[in-house]
Amino acid sequence: MEVKELEKITSQVRRDIVRMVTAVQSGHPGGSLGCTDFLTALYFEVMNADPAAFTMDGKGEDLFFLSNGHISPVLYSVLAHRGYFEVSELATFRKIGTRLQGHPSVSKNLPGVRIASGSLGQGLSVALGAAAAKKLNGDDSIVYTLHGDGELQEGQVWEAAMYAAGKKVDNIIATIDYNHKQIDGDIDEVLPMGDLSKKWQAFGWEVLEMDGHNITEILATLAKAKSMTGNGKPIVIVMTTIMGKGVDFMMGTHKWHGSPPSNEQEAIALSQLEETLGDY
Amino acid sequence: MKDFEIQNHKDTRSGFGAGLSELGKTNENVVALCADLTGSLKMDAFRDAHPDRFFQVGIAEANMIGMAAGLTIGGKIPFTGTFANFSTGRVYDQIRQSVAYSNKNVKICASHAGLTLGEDGATHQILEDIGLMKMLPNMCVISPCDYNETKAATIAIAEYEGPVYLRFGRPKVPNFTDPNKKFEIGKADVLHEGKDVTIIATGHLVWKAIEASEILLAKGINPEIINIHTIKPLDEKAVLESLNKTKCVVTAEEHMMNGGLGDSIAQLLIRKMPVPMEMVAVNDTFGESGTGEELLTKYNINTVNIVDAVERVISRK
């Protein structure tokens, strides 16, 4: 798929995110907007997975685990446009009875989701288990994950990081959404984490860095990461992003981590995001 | 009363190890994870026979539970092994989200439960684990009573689809159940039919209930003894059938009164059949160092306490 085509999708996904959280006056737009380019590139160009034949086991397919489950709006929109379920179902987000729970859940059998996430820090461990199952099954597919930067404050992430390198797990590509923001403010104010890339290197991971809003660079970096699998080391991509990317008044502030826009703010936001694939 | 012959004295954790070892040969999807307690959990035989299906995760229980959840995605049946304290309290949120809520086919196998781990003291003597686990939707909670039953339960849970908490212990205790008996999850086991009182016990306290019954029979009291190895789902029918006959009950467990087997039975009685009840369980306190037997006595959950509770409950009929 051409980069231009992927950019069309990202514009629609961003519109979906804004509309989803505004409609229910809850949800997490900031991180969702920041990870839109990555998830669109991953699902539409990188991952080998068949939406029409979704199974929990995912044998023979690449898998993705969203560890920072609060950015569910972007995952749901990307999954819907990719064909895992009808785009119209996005209108049910966070409403009673929905399959699109506030944080991803498998309790209502939503295609595309294989584990609940929301309580932070658990996704990398789950991915390591899935990666181990793939090895046992002789399945050379890849397991992808996404984590928030603030999420790395959870100790379990580093248990998993230690395991992955120590046990030479080499069929996993983790990505960190490095927007330097968390609910209470800048990461450096809440709990400074120092040099993230050096931390992962010290834990024995191959570390790549990329601009999370340059689709050409995202595709090139993911291709490079994929070429590095199978060599006895886990791979992490530290992805620089801007929280709220695409909506000028949301960009670069933690205030939109978990707050929805008003109807007036929604109109302003949507005026900045072209409707490329039709609103749901 | 039927004579329960003690075949030998064995630890229930060895029953787990033997069951896991057998599963290694019979079910290629069974995998095992351990957090640096392979010897204590008796998982060595599985590890040595199936190194590719054994995951040593180090002292990192949260990662172990998450990995176990992930291994089910791909069709594996993971058995995690560590002490009961580190299997539950330490990783409650990981179990809640990644295993129970996600309804993953993970078997959380927990040794050294309760007071009878002994000298290590209260930091390791978890008495809340049954309560923690039974509160989780989707979670099945099993607490077998001896080596044979623990081995059979280990084999049985591999065939059961869904999250299971399997609780066992450290000390060598009387091994008396039929080694050829098939383990039926969710089915109460009536060990002795009586008429004056029902004693419902689980885990190590099942043998204590048998000891108590011999004393009671000598006093002219004929108790019915039920081994509840599956605390959740509870075999309500069997309990109610017995109580319909005896009209009073004593529960016995190596666990906190809050949240334990007695708590489950009390909830059932209050809804279906309010009859006098006494609970032999640890009453809102932590344990301490000592031998297992000393601790069972000091914390009032030994044979004599079951006898006393039976006499109290009969007087309330």
Interface residues (C-beta under 8 A of the other chain):
Chain A: M56 D57 G58 K59 L63 F65 S105 V106 S107 R114 I115 A116 S117 G118 S119 G121 Q122 G123 L124 S125 V126 A127 L128 G129 A130 A131 A132 A133 K134 L136 N137 D139 G155 Q156 E159 A160 M162 Y163 G166 K167
Chain B: V31 D52 R53 F55 V57 G58 A60 A62 N63 M64 I65 G66 M67 A68 A69 G70 L71 T72 I73 G74 G75 K76 P78 D93 Q94 R96 Q97 S98 Y101 S102 N103 K104
